[in-house]
Amino acid sequence: MKETLQELTEEMRDELSEQAHYLVQYIENNDKNAFLNGFDELHTFDQAVFYVSLTAQLRHQIIDWLKPVELADIFDEIDPEDVDFNDLLSEMSPHYAAEMLAEMYTDNAVDLMSDLDGKQLALYLSLMPPKSAEEIKRFLKYDDDTAGALMSTEFIAINQQLSIGQAMVEVKQAAQEAEQINYIYILDDNGVLVGVISLKSLIVWPDAAKVAEVMDTNLITVSPTDDQEEVAKIMADYNFVAIPVVAEQKMVGMITVDDIVDVIDEEAAEDYSRLAGVDVVTLEDNPIKSAMKRLPWLIGLIFLGMGTASVIDGYNYLVAETSILAVFISLITGTAGNAGTQSLAVAVRRIALQEKKSIFKSLLIEILIGVMIGVLAGVTIFLVILIWKNNLLLGIAVGLAMSVAILVANVAGAFIPLLMDKVGVDPAVASGPFISTLSDLTSVIIYFNVAKTFIDHFMMR
């Protein structure tokens, strides 16, 4: 079955590629009717992909053939992070661009316009219909990572006094402009959100029934100032395709699941960036800029790593006396670092899921895990050294050092993000490279102290 689906996907890609080839030919031959007929057959996402892949000259022709409202549907599908909207807008006349922006869904238009410079923004707002301009200005005041910046005002709201039959008439009239019609929101005479009803319920209930009698009054709402990550969690928990945004009991907008998918992707990329100590959200093609973004973490880790180098330098006499000890330094530091990174990943995930565990309980769990992993890893390396080097005391020393180093790294990997979360700092900042470097330092200290103890009390007698 999987092979069939893969083949279908490849066929669809080939078909789209062939369609794109013909569409370009229609543009080059100035065949407007043939182009519009072929272009209308594409899904709006495929239209957007096709549009941004063209040269500026070919896009100019499309702009001449499409109305602003038609191009708005295409721009609603374009991800602001994938293209330079300044360049795309500069290809249109200011009046055309302003009209196109006004026809887009508000949340998408705000995403696009938030990256414009002040002069461009003021120009487009001045050329828009006053109502659209005021709406966009209101949205632009919200911080990027809040519900207010995500919400759309293209929702359907009806009065609670209507009958089901009357409500269906209003929904049909408003559906063309709405971003989604899965949920219809119910307002009282003062515009206060009092309930919600699904489109399915409107269809199922008799026309004579009152909306107020069948609506769901158990409302789950968010505020415009709520963090987007919290909104995403609520929608995932309740399996919503949309959620109302309410300020002072009045509905000011709605957030749809397509925006939340983007949020989840964005938040995951940010967390990965912090865990890796590198920015993967904003990818740079310029090697100099990219290097400058990565360098601060690496320089910081160099100085932290110098602590490890200093410890090793302090035990030079021990290594000179028993050179075999040097063989296992990287093995212990690497294993402890890996254990710490695993613990860090689990801790950050638990925090993201908002698990209701106390710090004490979480640490106890990680201590038990660290003990089990440490003992098993220690026994393993003990047996390897015993067979490989035929040295019982060396095997015990390295095995014991590895066990303790893994335990400490495990606890550090869990405790540091928990502590950071408690003091209000993003726990993902306790990145993998940071924990690994810290584990190197602690494991080297543990290793040489254990080795010194064994040399002083056993090997040198």
N, C-alpha and C positions, 0 to 999 in steps of 0.2 A: 504493500500500500504506500509506503514511504517513497519508493522509487517512482510510482505513478504521480504522486504529488510533486516530486522534484522535476519530473519530465514536463508536467503541466506548467510549472513555474518557468522553466526554460522556454517553453513554447510561447508563454505569455510575454516573456522578455523579448523574444525574437519578433513577435508580432508588434510589440510597442516600438521596437527599433525600426521595423519596416514602415510602420505608420509615421514615425518621426521623419524618416527619409522622404516619404511622399509629401508630408506637410511642408518641409523645407523647400521642396521643388515647387509646390504651389505658391509659396511666398516669393521665391525667385522669379516665377513666371507671372507674378502679379494676378494670380487666379483666386480672387477673394472668395467666391462662392464655394469652390472646391475645398479651400482651406477651412472655411467656417464649418462646413458639413463634416469634414474629417476631424477637426478639432473638437467639435461637440460630442463626438463619439467617445472621446477619452474621459476617464474619471478626472475630477478636478485636481487630484494629487498628481496624476500623470501629466496634466496640462501644466502644472506648476514646475515639475521637473523639466519638461520640454522647454518651457519659457526661459528658465534661468540658464539652460544649457546653450541657448542661442547667442549669436554675436549681437552687439548693440544695434547694428544696422538692421538685422532681421527683426529684432524686438520692436524697433520703430514702426515697422510695417504692421505688426500685430496691434500696436497701440492705435494706429490709424483705423484699423478694422473693428476693434472691440470698443464697446461703450465702457465708461468707468465702472459701472455696476457689474459688468461681466468680468472685467479685470480684477475687481475686488474679490470675487470668488476664488480666483487663482492666488492672489496675494494672501488670502486667509489660510492657504495651505503651505505657504513658504515659511520655513523656520528661520527666524532672524539671525541665528548663529551660523547658518549655512551660507549666507550671501551678504554682500554689502548693499543694504537698502538705499544708502545715499546715492550710489551709482545708478540703481534701478529707477529711483524717483527723478534723478537728474535727466533721465532720458525722456521724461514727459514734460509737457508744459505745466507750470505751477497750478493753473486752474484745473487741468485734467487730474493731476496728482491729488489735489485737495478734494476733488469730488470723489475720486476713487477711495481715498482714505476714509471719507465720511460714510461710504457705502460698506466698508468692512465691518465685521463684528468688532464691537468696541474694544474688547480685551486684546484682540489681535492688532488693531490699529494703535493702541497704546503701547504695546510691545515694540512695534516698529518705530513709533515716533519718539519713544523715550531715548533712543540713541542719536537723534538728530541734534545738531547744534542749535543754540537759542534763536539765531536769525532764521534758519529754515523752519523751525517749529512755529515761530511767530507768523511767518509768511503763510504757511499752510492753514493755520488756525484762523487767520484773518480772511482767507478765501473760502472757508467752509460755511455751510449753513450755521447760524448762531446756535441752534439747539445741539448739533453734533459737536461744535467747538466747545461749548460749555461742558458737555458730558465728558469729553476727552480731557479737558483741564481738570475736572474733578477727579478723574482716575489717575492723572499724572502726579497728584499730590501724595499718593500712597507709596510706601517703600516697595522696592522690587520684590522682596521675599514675603509679602503679606497677601492675605486673601483679597484685599481691595485691588491689588494690581492684577490679580488673576480673573476677577469676576467680569461677567458680561451683563449688559442691561437688556439684552434681547430675550426676555423670558415672557411667558404668558401668565397674566394674573387676572382673575375675575372676581366679581363681588359674590359674597356668600348668600345673598338673597335670590340669586338666579336659580331657575330649575335646571335639571340636567339637559333638557332640550335647548334651553336658551344658552347654556354654557357651551354646548357643542357648536352652536352657530358662531359664538364669539371666538372659540378656539380655531375654527376653520378660517375665520377672517384674519386672525393674528398669526396663524401658523407659517405663512410665507416669510415673515420677518424674524421669526423666533429661531434661536440657535438649536433648541431641542424642544420636543413636545411630549416627552415621556411623563413629565410632571406638570400639572397646572396648579398654580399657587392661588390661594383663596385669601382675599382681603375683606376687612369690614368697611363700614362707611367712612372711617377715618384713615383708611389706607394701611391699617395695621395687619400684619400677617397673622392669620388665625388658623390656617389649615392648608392641607395639600391633598390633591386627588390625582390619581394616575389616569392616563388616557384610557387604559383598559377599563377602569371603573366607570368612566363617562360613557363608554360604549355599552357596558353590561347593564347599568342601572336604567330603569324606565325613565322616559323623558319627563314625566310628571314629578318625579322625586326632586326634593330640594338639595342643592349642593351642600348646604349647611348640615343636612342630616346624614350625609354619607362620607363627608371629608374626614381625613385623618388629622386629628388635632395634636397628636404626639409628635411635635416638631423637633427636628434636629437641625440646628442652624449654626452658622459661624459669624464672627464679627469681621468687619473690613480690616481690622488691625491684627487679626490672628496670623500666626506664622504659617506659611504655606506647607511646611512639613507636618504641622499639626492637622491642617485641613486634609492633607493626603491620607493621614492615618485614620481620621474619622470616616472618610469616604470608603477606604479599604475595609474598615471594621463593619460598616453597615451595608456594603455592596451597593452604594448609590451610584447612579450615572450622573447625578447633579445634586447640588446642595445650595439652599438659599443663603444669601449673605444679608444679615439684618443689622441695622443700626437704629437704636432707640425704638425698637419693636417694628420699625417699618422696613420692608424689603427693598434693598438698594441694588441688588444684583444676584447673580447666580454663577456658580462655578461648575463646569462640566468635566466629565471624566477625561476628555482628551487633554485638557489643561493639566490635570493631575498626573497623567502619564508622563508629561514633560517634566513636571516637578520631581517625580520619583527618579527619573533619569538624571536630572540635574543634581539632586541631593546625593544620589549614589556616586556620581562623578566627583562631587566635592569631597565626599568622605574618602573616596579612593585616593584623591589628590593628597589629602592630609596624611593618610596611612602610608602612602608611598613617598611623601615629602617632595612631590612635584606636581605642578599644575597640569591636569589633564582636561580641565573644563574649557580653557581657552588655548587651543592648539596653535602654536606659532610655526610658520614656515621659515621665518627669519632665524638662522642659527644663532646669531648674536643675541637677539631678544630672548630666545629660548634658553640659551646658556645663562643669561643674567637672571632668569627666573629660577633656575635650578641651583645656582651657585650659593645663595645665602644658606640654605639647609646644609649643603655639603661643607661649606666653610665652618659652620657651627659644629657639625659632626667631627670635623678634623680636630677642633680644640677639645671636644669630649673624648675623641679617640686618643689624644695625647695623654690623657689620664691613664689609659690602658698601657700605652708605651712607657710611661713613667714608672708604672708598677713593675712591668717586666724588667726595665732597666734597674730597678731597685733590687731585683732578685737575680742579677747577673751572676753573682758569686755562686748562687745555688745551681743555676744552669751550667756554669763552668765546672762545678763539682760533680754534677750528675746530668750529663748532657742529654740523656734519654728523655728528660722531662720536656725538652723543647719540641719533641715529636708530637706531643699530645695537646699543645696549647690551642692550635686552631680547631682541633676536634672538639674540645670542651667548649670553647667560646662559640663555635658555630652551632653546636647542639643546643646550648643554653639560649642562644639568640633565637633559634627557630622555635623553641618552646615558649619563649616570651612573646614572640610575634603571634603564635597561635592563641595564647591566652588573651592578648590584646584584642585580636579580632573577635573573639567570643564575647569579651567584656563590652566592646563598642556595640556589637549587635544586640546584646541584652539591654543596653541603655537605649538604643534606638527603638526597641520593642516596648520600652518602659516597663520592664518586669519589676514587680513590686517585691524586691528582695533587699534586706538591709545590707550595709557594707560588711558587717560582721559575718552574716550568713554566706555572702558571695565569696569573701576571703576564705572562709572555712572550706567551702567547696573547692576552691582553687588550690588550697594547701593539700587537701586530700588527693586531688588529681596530680599535683606536683610530686607528692610523696610516691604515688603509684608509678607514675612515669619515670621519676628519678631512680627509684629502686630497680625497675626493670631495665632501664638504660645503663645504670651502673653495673648491674650483674652481667649484662651483655658485654660491655667493654672489659670488665674484669676477666671474663672467660676468654675473650679474644686475646688480651695481653698475656694471659697465663699460657695459652697455647702457642702464641706467636713468639713471645720473649722468654717464656718459661721462668717468669719472675713473679712470685706470689705477692710480695710486698708492693711492688710497683703496680700490679693489677688492682690490689686493694686501694692503694692511694688514689689512682686515677678514677677508679669506679666510685669511690666515696666522694671525691671532688666533683665528679660529673653529677652525681645524685643531688648534692647540696646546691650546685650551680643551677640545675634545672628547677629545683624547688624555689629558689630565690627569684629566678627569672619568671617563673609562672606566677608567683605572687605579685611581682612588680608589674607584669603585663596586665594583671587584673586590677590591682590597687590604684595605679596611677590614673587610668581613665575614670574610675569610680570617684576618686578624689577630685579630679578636674571637673567632673559633672556636678559634684556637690557645691563647688565654689563658682559655678556658672561659666566654666570654660569648655569649649567644644572638646569632648574626649578624643575625637579623631586626630586632634593636633598631636597627641601622644603617638606619633607615627611609628611605623615599622622600623625605619632606619634608626630612630631615636632609641626605641626599646632594644634593638639589636646591639647598638653601640654601648648602651648602659649595661646590657647583659654581658658584653665583652669585658667591661671593667670589673664588674662584680665577680664573674666567673674566674678571671685571672687572679684576683685577690684570694678567692676561695682555694683555687688550685694550688697556688704557691704556698699558702699557709698550711694546707693539708700535707703537701709534699715535704715542707720543712719539718713539720711535726714527725712524720715518718722517718725522715733522715736522721733527725736528732735522737729519736728514741729507739729506732730499730736498725736502719741500714748502716749507721756509722759505729755501731757497737761491735 
